Amino acid sequence: SSQSVKVFAVDNNLPRLKMAAKNAAVYGVDRCSIVFVHANAIEVLNCYRHGYKTKDEENNENYISSVKHGQLQTCSGYKVGGVELLPDVLDGMFLSPPWGGLSYDDAGQYNPMESIIIKSNIIQGHDTLKQQVEGKFMNINGGELLGLAANAVLDDTNSKGLLAYFLPRNTNGVILGQIAVSSGVNGRFEMEQNVVNGKVKTITAYFCRYLHQP
């Protein structure tokens, strides 16, 4: 039997989610293959540990929800809703955060820790997470984001889970490796260049315990 993949697309901007749903319809993506979740990405990461949804996410005092759980709706035939639509198990995760403005390509060697800043309403996060409090919001950099995502989806004990990180073409691999180690990400990682019309446009970094294993 053929394998099927179900994607849960997360964004904190509802109009952007609906635009993505309309684009999926244009390209003929099956209505059962994608669910669109209106939520803060950091909120979602804190719902999981090692690929499994935590049992106490509804009463977790480590964060406050930035998005009220609204009624389930549809857009172009796709489900759109809140974190209640999230699955119990994650096999992989694709991170595509904002890169820090249009000047990312002029920065020489791109450093995710310096350029990627995400505002979140996490009150407390990962034990090693360094956050700058701004009222009820905190700034989370690209390295901390990687650490949170790895903790959410990667299971080192059972060698399960895959984490992909979409980054600018001028990202320095040595710096990224150092960030991974300091963020508590174990194992190998691989950087793939995404080429369009013969030119490298972006890179995707893959973090997984079983890369290159037979």
TORKOL-4160 file (C-alpha; in steps of 0.2 Angstrom, whole numbers, padded with zeros to 4 digits, m for minus):
214
<pt num="1" X="0000" Y="0000" Z="0000"/>
<pt num="2" X="0006" Y="0018" Z="m0003"/>
<pt num="3" X="0011" Y="0029" Z="0011"/>
<pt num="4" X="0002" Y="0045" Z="0015"/>
<pt num="5" X="0009" Y="0061" Z="0023"/>
<pt num="6" X="m0001" Y="0073" Z="0032"/>
<pt num="7" X="0005" Y="0091" Z="0035"/>
<pt num="8" X="0000" Y="0103" Z="0048"/>
<pt num="9" X="0005" Y="0121" Z="0043"/>
<pt num="10" X="0006" Y="0133" Z="0057"/>
<pt num="11" X="0006" Y="0152" Z="0056"/>
<pt num="12" X="0000" Y="0166" Z="0068"/>
<pt num="13" X="m0007" Y="0176" Z="0054"/>
<pt num="14" X="m0025" Y="0170" Z="0049"/>
<pt num="15" X="m0025" Y="0179" Z="0032"/>
<pt num="16" X="m0008" Y="0171" Z="0027"/>
<pt num="17" X="m0015" Y="0154" Z="0032"/>
<pt num="18" X="m0030" Y="0156" Z="0021"/>
<pt num="19" X="m0019" Y="0162" Z="0007"/>
<pt num="20" X="m0009" Y="0146" Z="0009"/>
<pt num="21" X="m0025" Y="0136" Z="0008"/>
<pt num="22" X="m0030" Y="0144" Z="m0008"/>
<pt num="23" X="m0013" Y="0141" Z="m0015"/>
<pt num="24" X="m0014" Y="0123" Z="m0010"/>
<pt num="25" X="m0031" Y="0122" Z="m0019"/>
<pt num="26" X="m0023" Y="0129" Z="m0035"/>
<pt num="27" X="m0010" Y="0116" Z="m0035"/>
<pt num="28" X="m0022" Y="0102" Z="m0032"/>
<pt num="29" X="m0016" Y="0096" Z="m0015"/>
<pt num="30" X="m0028" Y="0084" Z="m0008"/>
<pt num="31" X="m0040" Y="0091" Z="0006"/>
<pt num="32" X="m0035" Y="0078" Z="0018"/>
<pt num="33" X="m0016" Y="0080" Z="0016"/>
<pt num="34" X="m0015" Y="0098" Z="0025"/>
<pt num="35" X="m0022" Y="0105" Z="0040"/>
<pt num="36" X="m0019" Y="0124" Z="0044"/>
<pt num="37" X="m0016" Y="0128" Z="0062"/>
<pt num="38" X="m0018" Y="0146" Z="0068"/>
<pt num="39" X="m0006" Y="0147" Z="0082"/>
<pt num="40" X="0010" Y="0154" Z="0089"/>
<pt num="41" X="0024" Y="0142" Z="0083"/>
<pt num="42" X="0033" Y="0142" Z="0100"/>
<pt num="43" X="0016" Y="0138" Z="0108"/>
<pt num="44" X="0015" Y="0123" Z="0096"/>
<pt num="45" X="0033" Y="0117" Z="0100"/>
<pt num="46" X="0029" Y="0118" Z="0118"/>
<pt num="47" X="0015" Y="0105" Z="0115"/>
<pt num="48" X="0027" Y="0091" Z="0111"/>
<pt num="49" X="0042" Y="0081" Z="0118"/>
<pt num="50" X="0052" Y="0069" Z="0107"/>
<pt num="51" X="0038" Y="0068" Z="0094"/>
<pt num="52" X="0023" Y="0066" Z="0106"/>
<pt num="53" X="0010" Y="0078" Z="0112"/>
<pt num="54" X="0012" Y="0081" Z="0130"/>
<pt num="55" X="m0003" Y="0076" Z="0141"/>
<pt num="56" X="m0004" Y="0092" Z="0150"/>
<pt num="57" X="m0003" Y="0105" Z="0136"/>
<pt num="58" X="m0020" Y="0112" Z="0140"/>
<pt num="59" X="m0015" Y="0117" Z="0158"/>
<pt num="60" X="0003" Y="0120" Z="0155"/>
<pt num="61" X="0009" Y="0135" Z="0165"/>
<pt num="62" X="0024" Y="0137" Z="0155"/>
<pt num="63" X="0015" Y="0148" Z="0142"/>
<pt num="64" X="m0001" Y="0157" Z="0139"/>
<pt num="65" X="m0010" Y="0155" Z="0123"/>
<pt num="66" X="m0008" Y="0169" Z="0111"/>
<pt num="67" X="m0022" Y="0163" Z="0100"/>
<pt num="68" X="m0039" Y="0159" Z="0106"/>
<pt num="69" X="m0046" Y="0142" Z="0100"/>
<pt num="70" X="m0059" Y="0148" Z="0088"/>
<pt num="71" X="m0072" Y="0137" Z="0079"/>
<pt num="72" X="m0066" Y="0125" Z="0066"/>
<pt num="73" X="m0068" Y="0133" Z="0049"/>
<pt num="74" X="m0064" Y="0129" Z="0031"/>
<pt num="75" X="m0055" Y="0138" Z="0017"/>
<pt num="76" X="m0055" Y="0131" Z="m0001"/>
<pt num="77" X="m0060" Y="0115" Z="0007"/>
<pt num="78" X="m0046" Y="0114" Z="0020"/>
<pt num="79" X="m0048" Y="0113" Z="0039"/>
<pt num="80" X="m0042" Y="0129" Z="0048"/>
<pt num="81" X="m0042" Y="0130" Z="0067"/>
<pt num="82" X="m0032" Y="0131" Z="0083"/>
<pt num="83" X="m0020" Y="0120" Z="0092"/>
<pt num="84" X="m0034" Y="0107" Z="0095"/>
<pt num="85" X="m0031" Y="0101" Z="0077"/>
<pt num="86" X="m0013" Y="0096" Z="0081"/>
<pt num="87" X="m0009" Y="0077" Z="0079"/>
<pt num="88" X="m0004" Y="0066" Z="0094"/>
<pt num="89" X="0012" Y="0061" Z="0085"/>
<pt num="90" X="0025" Y="0071" Z="0075"/>
<pt num="91" X="0037" Y="0062" Z="0063"/>
<pt num="92" X="0046" Y="0077" Z="0056"/>
<pt num="93" X="0046" Y="0096" Z="0057"/>
<pt num="94" X="0050" Y="0110" Z="0044"/>
<pt num="95" X="0056" Y="0127" Z="0051"/>
<pt num="96" X="0054" Y="0142" Z="0040"/>
<pt num="97" X="0056" Y="0157" Z="0052"/>
<pt num="98" X="0058" Y="0175" Z="0046"/>
<pt num="99" X="0076" Y="0179" Z="0042"/>
<pt num="100" X="0077" Y="0196" Z="0050"/>
<pt num="101" X="0073" Y="0208" Z="0035"/>
<pt num="102" X="0079" Y="0211" Z="0017"/>
<pt num="103" X="0097" Y="0214" Z="0022"/>
<pt num="104" X="0100" Y="0195" Z="0027"/>
<pt num="105" X="0109" Y="0193" Z="0010"/>
<pt num="106" X="0121" Y="0207" Z="0014"/>
<pt num="107" X="0127" Y="0201" Z="0030"/>
<pt num="108" X="0141" Y="0190" Z="0024"/>
<pt num="109" X="0140" Y="0174" Z="0034"/>
<pt num="110" X="0123" Y="0173" Z="0040"/>
<pt num="111" X="0121" Y="0169" Z="0059"/>
<pt num="112" X="0103" Y="0163" Z="0064"/>
<pt num="113" X="0107" Y="0167" Z="0082"/>
<pt num="114" X="0110" Y="0185" Z="0078"/>
<pt num="115" X="0097" Y="0188" Z="0064"/>
<pt num="116" X="0082" Y="0177" Z="0068"/>
<pt num="117" X="0071" Y="0185" Z="0082"/>
<pt num="118" X="0054" Y="0178" Z="0086"/>
<pt num="119" X="0043" Y="0186" Z="0098"/>
<pt num="120" X="0033" Y="0174" Z="0109"/>
<pt num="121" X="0022" Y="0175" Z="0124"/>
<pt num="122" X="0031" Y="0160" Z="0133"/>
<pt num="123" X="0032" Y="0164" Z="0152"/>
<pt num="124" X="0045" Y="0150" Z="0155"/>
<pt num="125" X="0053" Y="0139" Z="0142"/>
<pt num="126" X="0066" Y="0126" Z="0140"/>
<pt num="127" X="0078" Y="0126" Z="0155"/>
<pt num="128" X="0093" Y="0132" Z="0144"/>
<pt num="129" X="0083" Y="0145" Z="0135"/>
<pt num="130" X="0089" Y="0163" Z="0136"/>
<pt num="131" X="0076" Y="0175" Z="0134"/>
<pt num="132" X="0074" Y="0194" Z="0135"/>
<pt num="133" X="0058" Y="0199" Z="0144"/>
<pt num="134" X="0048" Y="0213" Z="0136"/>
<pt num="135" X="0032" Y="0214" Z="0146"/>
<pt num="136" X="0023" Y="0198" Z="0144"/>
<pt num="137" X="0033" Y="0194" Z="0127"/>
<pt num="138" X="0050" Y="0187" Z="0125"/>
<pt num="139" X="0063" Y="0187" Z="0111"/>
<pt num="140" X="0068" Y="0169" Z="0105"/>
<pt num="141" X="0083" Y="0169" Z="0093"/>
<pt num="142" X="0086" Y="0156" Z="0079"/>
<pt num="143" X="0097" Y="0145" Z="0090"/>
<pt num="144" X="0084" Y="0144" Z="0104"/>
<pt num="145" X="0071" Y="0140" Z="0091"/>
<pt num="146" X="0082" Y="0126" Z="0085"/>
<pt num="147" X="0083" Y="0119" Z="0102"/>
<pt num="148" X="0065" Y="0120" Z="0106"/>
<pt num="149" X="0061" Y="0111" Z="0089"/>
<pt num="150" X="0074" Y="0098" Z="0092"/>
<pt num="151" X="0066" Y="0094" Z="0109"/>
<pt num="152" X="0049" Y="0094" Z="0102"/>
<pt num="153" X="0052" Y="0082" Z="0087"/>
<pt num="154" X="0068" Y="0072" Z="0089"/>
<pt num="155" X="0069" Y="0056" Z="0099"/>
<pt num="156" X="0088" Y="0052" Z="0102"/>
<pt num="157" X="0084" Y="0037" Z="0112"/>
<pt num="158" X="0075" Y="0028" Z="0098"/>
<pt num="159" X="0083" Y="0037" Z="0084"/>
<pt num="160" X="0067" Y="0044" Z="0078"/>
<pt num="161" X="0061" Y="0061" Z="0071"/>
<pt num="162" X="0068" Y="0073" Z="0057"/>
<pt num="163" X="0070" Y="0092" Z="0059"/>
<pt num="164" X="0073" Y="0103" Z="0043"/>
<pt num="165" X="0078" Y="0121" Z="0045"/>
<pt num="166" X="0075" Y="0133" Z="0030"/>
<pt num="167" X="0089" Y="0146" Z="0029"/>
<pt num="168" X="0097" Y="0159" Z="0018"/>
<pt num="169" X="0110" Y="0153" Z="0005"/>
<pt num="170" X="0124" Y="0162" Z="0015"/>
<pt num="171" X="0122" Y="0153" Z="0031"/>
<pt num="172" X="0139" Y="0147" Z="0038"/>
<pt num="173" X="0139" Y="0128" Z="0041"/>
<pt num="174" X="0152" Y="0129" Z="0055"/>
<pt num="175" X="0142" Y="0142" Z="0064"/>
<pt num="176" X="0126" Y="0132" Z="0062"/>
<pt num="177" X="0135" Y="0117" Z="0069"/>
<pt num="178" X="0141" Y="0127" Z="0084"/>
<pt num="179" X="0123" Y="0133" Z="0086"/>
<pt num="180" X="0116" Y="0115" Z="0085"/>
<pt num="181" X="0128" Y="0109" Z="0099"/>
<pt num="182" X="0125" Y="0124" Z="0110"/>
<pt num="183" X="0106" Y="0121" Z="0108"/>
<pt num="184" X="0108" Y="0103" Z="0113"/>
<pt num="185" X="0105" Y="0095" Z="0096"/>
<pt num="186" X="0114" Y="0079" Z="0095"/>
<pt num="187" X="0120" Y="0068" Z="0080"/>
<pt num="188" X="0123" Y="0073" Z="0062"/>
<pt num="189" X="0116" Y="0086" Z="0052"/>
<pt num="190" X="0117" Y="0089" Z="0033"/>
<pt num="191" X="0115" Y="0105" Z="0023"/>
<pt num="192" X="0107" Y="0104" Z="0006"/>
<pt num="193" X="0108" Y="0118" Z="m0007"/>
<pt num="194" X="0092" Y="0123" Z="m0016"/>
<pt num="195" X="0096" Y="0128" Z="m0034"/>
<pt num="196" X="0085" Y="0137" Z="m0046"/>
<pt num="197" X="0091" Y="0141" Z="m0064"/>
<pt num="198" X="0108" Y="0136" Z="m0059"/>
<pt num="199" X="0110" Y="0148" Z="m0044"/>
<pt num="200" X="0110" Y="0143" Z="m0026"/>
<pt num="201" X="0095" Y="0152" Z="m0018"/>
<pt num="202" X="0093" Y="0145" Z="m0001"/>
<pt num="203" X="0098" Y="0130" Z="0010"/>
<pt num="204" X="0089" Y="0117" Z="0020"/>
<pt num="205" X="0098" Y="0110" Z="0035"/>
<pt num="206" X="0093" Y="0092" Z="0041"/>
<pt num="207" X="0095" Y="0086" Z="0059"/>
<pt num="208" X="0092" Y="0068" Z="0062"/>
<pt num="209" X="0101" Y="0054" Z="0072"/>
<pt num="210" X="0100" Y="0042" Z="0057"/>
<pt num="211" X="0107" Y="0052" Z="0043"/>
<pt num="212" X="0118" Y="0042" Z="0032"/>
<pt num="213" X="0115" Y="0026" Z="0042"/>
<pt num="214" X="0111" Y="0010" Z="0032"/>
